[in-house]
Amino acid sequence: MPKDLNSKNSKTYLPRDISWMYFNHRILQEAQKEQVPLLERLSFLGIYSNNLDEFFRVRVASQNRVAECEEKEAKTDREEAMYILKEINKLNSAYSREFEKTIKSINQKLREENIYLLQEDELDDEQRAFIRDFYYKKLCGYVLPVWFPATKQLKSSTDESIYLAIKMRRKDLSSKKAEYAFLELPVSIIGRFVRLNDKDGKSYLTYLDDVIRCCLPLIFSGQNYTDFEAYSFKFTRDAEMEIDNDLRNGMLQKISKGVKSRKKGAPLRIVYDAAMPKVLLKHIMNTLYVDKLDTVLAGGRYQNHKDLMKFPDCGRKDLKYPAWTPILKKELASPEESILELIRQKDRYIHVPYHSFDSYLRVLQEAAINREVKGIKTTLYRLAKDSKVIEALIAAAHNGKKVTVIIELLARFDEASNIVWSKKMQDAGIEVIFGVEGLKVHSKITLIHMKNGANLACISTGNFHEGNARMYTDFMLMTASRPIVKDVENVFNFIEKPYTMIKFKELLVSPNEMKQKFIRLINEEIKNKKAGKEAYIKVKINHITDEMMVRKLYEAAEAGVQVDLLVRGNCSLMPNLKKLNGNMKVVGIIDRYLEHARIFIFAAGGLNKTFLGSADWMPRNLDHRVEVVTPVYDEDIKTNLRKVVEYGLKDTLQGRIVDGLGTNLENTGNEVFRSQETLYREYLEENRNEK
């Protein structure tokens, strides 16, 4: 539990970054479950590793900066940051040992399933011949050693790669002195795993690391080395971009410059093979300029386990989850009916990835060719590689529609991609607006302008992104409700003219009044509870770290309001505090889909006020981003949203209790229940019964 530091890190507030470590540990625990298919367990290990890399690049980098600040005014913040870094490193060391144990166990189980991931000393002569041939046909020219010391080369190298540090000797010569070099594995070109020939009903693979270990005599041919040792290592750089604030530069140039600066970030974490000789490790440490606040962690033989997300299935579909094909809702799929007209008749929704994202694409595609459509406005945060969303918008522009796209260039790690797409759209005649200076545009809204004024809007909890829609659980409301659509128009007006004073009647919009409106909703529950009325708060969200929201939820639970929360990631609440009298329950779900929808339900004296939208309860979302949350009025949709939240709360297979202590105890109940599977089956049944 965090110690008191006369700051927000008290015994009632768990620091965001420590809570994130607890969350990522839940992903690691998913990889340890016997009932999870074996290849899915490998994928969870990859997700855990990938998450950790980004966490160090961004969050740990930020804490390092605070800890290194020597200003007197920053003393409290500096002490807090140093405490958090200490806790992170302690947890990271413990989880790393757990990770290595887990991966060894899974590798053994793979062998029991006749899938062999071989090290180089396990290869037979036939497999070694295969690898030599593989080297000359595919690897040669992509593997280029660099001698130590080589400060400039390693400083400019990417932190997304894995490296081998190599020790070499010439035993047959008079000199016994070892020489040292390193090389980058060409994973982006070759892939991390090399499939060897199957034999006797068994599948054989090897890491690219071990392929290169086998090929070291070929790589260093002509150098007369007789002995080679190779040890893997990786490092993580500070990825917090330094955006140039010179107002003479346009936003596009600033972000482009920031993306380039990321490559120059200082290394702040090194993970290396624990068997590496000290002299070789010293070469690496000296080359990367590691300081006392950086994380140096001895690990296993292999690094960059994020590649496990792409582990070859060897044709063993039985070792993965059975496919759940996204459901194309019948009510939105009729070729005879206009989907825009269907939305005008009644509010509609999709819940991806259970439902197909194609329904939203159909909205855009029909709008692109419908002669009654005057224009389209939308916000874009992240985009698919081959975006059908963009293609539909370009088609609309070619058909004479006025298309306006608000694209967020500061979508972390997608900035370069978004710049490319923005230029393509501009070339097609689309008006592209690069967000609001100083505010990220994180809202997910689309507005369809009709010539007759009967405009439509789509409001989503997630990105308009085909790839995300196959992995992330998100809700999208499609509505023709005039008050809501008018507010959506006003959000675009605010983004285009951010200094305009705009009041929103229906929507909760940040940074305007969203936080205040949520607080009023919580206060209403407290008031109703004291008056003897039904009172409850049910929320499904990704993160809760905002201090004011934490205090208000405590206040509600203390007053007797039942507070039930589904929180996937960061959670600064300590639900087991005595003063809450058992009125707060927090559950986190890790399953085949990433839980991403934000749903807010309040009893409201029997009115059952229900909302969905893009905002988490974090300072960045409530105070520093343009976010949109909409009320939901359709009773059928409200019922479904409530079911989603309640199913998650009673999930005993994939749900874990979030207690603020990192124990991650399994959620218990009277029946075995898996929320995602149940939802998919019920959606299937609903669609079959749809006329």
Phi, psi and omega in degrees: 000140181296145179275162179287129179231022184052038179219194180293346179275074176254186181284000177246002182223118178270124180304141183309314188287331175288320178297326178295321177299321178296319179298312182296331176296327178297327177292318176299320179295329177296325179290346181265353184284126180296328184282349177279132180308144191302314181289334174290326177296320175299319180297320178296324175298320178295318179296316178304312183294317180296317177302316183296320178301311181294323179300316179291322180299324189252297187288312179294325176302317180295316179296323177299318181297318179295316182296332182273352181290128185256006179293139181299323182295342185262012186303312182297315179296323180294316179296320179297315180297320180294323176297314181297317179298320179298316180294319179299313182295324178295313179294320181298320179295316180294316181292328179297318177296320178295321179299312182298321178296320181294316183292326176295319179296317181292321177300321178294320180291328175300319179295324177295338177261015178065031171244114187249117174261099191270144168273167188295333180279358177260356184284140175271178185299321180295320180289325177294323177294321177301317183291321177299317178296321179298322180298311184290329183276326189234326188269324187304128182099341178258353182244106188232106181292154175231134183283144166277145352284141180215061189305312185296319183295315183286327178297327182268000183281155182281149179268008177269000185254170172249146181235151170249127171265129192239134174248131184229146177224154172247093186290330186277000179251168183293329181282124178260002184289133178282153174239157189227144177209170172222160176213152179267134177284129182279059185296321183296337181263316188263331190095162185274335184241136179250123180276120176272175180292136173292153181204132176055039178076012181244143177260137182235135176223166173212152174295147173302327177307313184284330173300315181289325175302318179296330187265005182303319176299329178284321181295322181257030182300142180086358182262356176065024175281141180246336180236135178230141168229139181223132184230135183277152171205160174215162176220158181239131181264160170293117183255008177289112185289144174262094182282127179295123182266010177295116185292349177287337178273137175289164181303317182300316180293323180298313183291319178302318180293321179296320179298318179295323182293336182301324182295340184264004182300147181289139175298138180226359175211133175234129174241130186219160177296122183300340180278357183296133176300147184300323182294326179288319176298322180297320176302316182294314182298318180294323183289327183266357179055057180284137176245181190294336181273350182281156182266124176237115190232124174283125182236206181270195185290330185241144178241179179056057182288359176301336180295344177296340176295340181245027180296131181300137182276353177054029180076009185262072178296339180290347179261013176235167175298143173297144184295137171250104181287127178305139185270123174274109185299128182302322184295342181247007190248358184292124179289343181278340186249144175286127179292330177294322178291322178299321179291325177295328181288325188195144174301137179237164177210158165229149178237092180279154000273005176300314176264154182284137175293346181301334179296321176291320178300324179296323176302311181293317183293322177291319179298328182292333184245348182290124184291342180276350180274127182267324183194168179225135171235140178207158173254139179231129181249307173232148184231146177292159182300312176246083193279114173290334175300311180296318181300320179294320179294321178295319178299319178298317179296319179296333179272012174088006177284149173275110184249128178236129180237125172265110182248133183268108181284345182262023174290110192306130179070001174245011186298313184298317178298317181295327177295316179299314180295321182298322179292321178297319179292318179300320179297333180273359179095011178278137174282117182251125179245128185269059172066202183241129179304121178089353179228126172286138174266101185254356180293154182238087186224146175227138180236127176253113180274122177257149180296329181273003177086355180276069187288159181234158178219147170242129180234124188237159173271348183224176186291153173278077194217115184300322180293311178301324184291352174264350185233333186258137174276115181220149176255145172228125175263129176247120190217152171244011179303118187302315180298320180291314181299321178298319177295322177298318175304317182292330175297315177297322177298320179295318180294319182285331178226077191295348180263006178279133177281117183230133175257134179254124184276324185251313186282151168263117186235130172255153007273020185288277186229014185300311182299315181298321181291321176296319179297321177296321178297319178292318178300324179297321178294319179298315180298315181294323179297316180294334179271004178083012179269164176297135182213129176200161175228125178234120185226137170243124191205166178271317186216142171229107178224351181294126185301317182295319179293323176299313180298318182292324178292321175298315182300319179295314180296320178299326181281358178100001177287129177285120182247109180246123187231134167256111183235117183285316191243244183296130177216113183270002179283150173243083192296342184269009179302137183302323185295345181274349174054034177073015184269006180234130175231131179233127180236139174244135182246129171240121182211195185296329175256148176280119179292122189222341183292145174249118182230135183230123182232130179232139182300317176051045177063030179100353180282341178053062180290127186231138182223156169216156181174195191264352193263133165271170179264070176234154178305321183297322182282321185276335187240338191232012178225159170271110182235154180227129172236132183246145170289152176244125184251335180294124187294324179295317180292319178301317179299318181292319179298319178297319179299318180301315180294314183292324176298317179298320182294332181257014179290114181263342182273319185245354181270142175231147180285128176263108187246001181081001181244353179080015181285332177051047179293148179293142177290133184250155179194179183279348180220155175283123188216130177238112191294315184295316180296318180296317179299315182298315181296321180291322176296320177301313182296317178301318183291325178296324183275352180291132181284000000 
